[in-house]
Amino acid sequence: MLLAEVEGRPLAFSVFLPSPTRPGLAEIATFYGHPDGWGTGVAAALMAETLRRLGDVGCAGAHLWTLRDTPRSRRFYAKCGFTETGATRTFDFGESNLLAQVEYERTG
């Protein structure tokens, strides 16, 4: 887990682990940024550090799932070099409400 702070205030965090489904890749299980940090570059810096650390431990790349209906997050992942894999799923975050997700991947 990594936490990005600006002047002592947490604005973004990432959680990553070896992918349970994709050998050699990591899965970014969580990547969230507080709206106060949007557009400041803090999320981009956090993603760069996340990917650097994954490379340091030998991961060939990473994949992640994001909500289908969140254009802001999808643009962010594309800007960070991730591409859609074409895989989709529904996920229940614990409220018995299935939400559509799409998968993104970045290698190298």
Sequence and secondary structure as in RCSB ss.txt:
>XXXX:A:sequence
MLLAEVEGRPLAFSVFLPSPTRPGLAEIATFYGHPDGWGTGVAAALMAETLRRLGDVGCAGAHLWTLRDTPRSRR
FYAKCGFTETGATRTFDFGESNLLAQVEYERTG
>XXXX:A:secstr
 EEEEETTEEEEEEEEEE SSSTTEEEEEEEEE GGGTTTTHHHHHHHHHHHHHHHTT  EEEEEEETT HHHHH
HHHHTT EEEEEEEEEE SSS EEEEEEEEEE 
